[in-house]
Amino acid sequence: MLLVDSAMYFQITVRYGGRYQRYHTFGVEAKDAATALRLGAEQMPPEISAEADLVEVRVAVDPEQRTYLADEA
């Protein structure tokens, strides 16, 4: 079992708009994915919440820490 003492930064992506799909992306800081999902629901703009059909929560990778294929060669 992994215990996390500090908060992590999560990226939330919401797909909305029915036939003409659009995406709204924003970030939240939370201790885990479940908390990030709850915070994301609270912060979702009300004008898109009725049209949302997919919500993705993922740990946001710090671009400075990201590994690229060219770095491995």
C-alpha positions in Angstrom: 0.0 0.0 0.0 1.4 3.4 -1.1 0.8 6.3 1.3 1.0 9.7 0.0 1.7 12.5 2.5 1.7 15.4 0.1 -0.8 16.5 -2.5 -0.4 15.7 -6.2 -1.4 17.8 -9.2 -4.2 16.3 -11.3 -5.4 17.3 -14.8 -9.1 17.1 -15.3 -10.5 16.9 -18.9 -14.2 17.2 -19.5 -15.8 16.3 -22.9 -19.0 18.1 -23.6 -21.1 19.6 -26.4 -23.1 16.6 -27.7 -22.7 16.3 -31.4 -20.1 19.1 -31.6 -17.7 17.8 -28.9 -15.5 20.2 -27.1 -13.0 19.8 -24.3 -12.4 21.8 -21.1 -9.2 21.1 -19.2 -8.1 22.3 -15.8 -6.0 21.3 -12.9 -6.6 20.5 -9.2 -4.3 19.7 -6.3 -5.4 16.7 -4.3 -4.1 13.8 -2.1 -5.6 11.1 -4.4 -7.7 10.6 -7.6 -11.0 10.3 -5.7 -10.5 13.6 -4.1 -9.4 15.2 -7.4 -12.6 13.9 -9.0 -14.7 15.5 -6.2 -12.8 18.8 -6.5 -13.1 18.7 -10.3 -16.9 18.3 -10.0 -17.1 21.3 -7.7 -14.9 23.4 -10.1 -16.6 22.3 -13.4 -18.2 25.3 -15.0 -22.0 25.0 -14.6 -22.6 25.9 -18.3 -20.9 22.7 -19.4 -21.9 20.3 -16.6 -25.3 19.5 -18.2 -23.6 18.6 -21.5 -20.7 16.6 -20.1 -20.5 13.0 -21.2 -16.9 12.1 -20.3 -14.6 13.2 -17.5 -10.9 12.1 -17.3 -8.7 12.5 -14.2 -5.0 11.9 -14.5 -1.9 12.8 -12.6 -0.4 15.8 -14.4 3.2 15.1 -15.3 5.7 17.8 -14.7 7.2 18.6 -18.1 10.6 18.9 -16.5 10.4 15.3 -15.2 9.0 13.7 -18.4 11.1 11.2 -20.2 11.3 11.4 -23.9 12.4 8.7 -26.4 15.4 10.8 -27.5 16.6 11.0 -23.9 16.8 7.2 -23.6 19.1 6.7 -26.7 
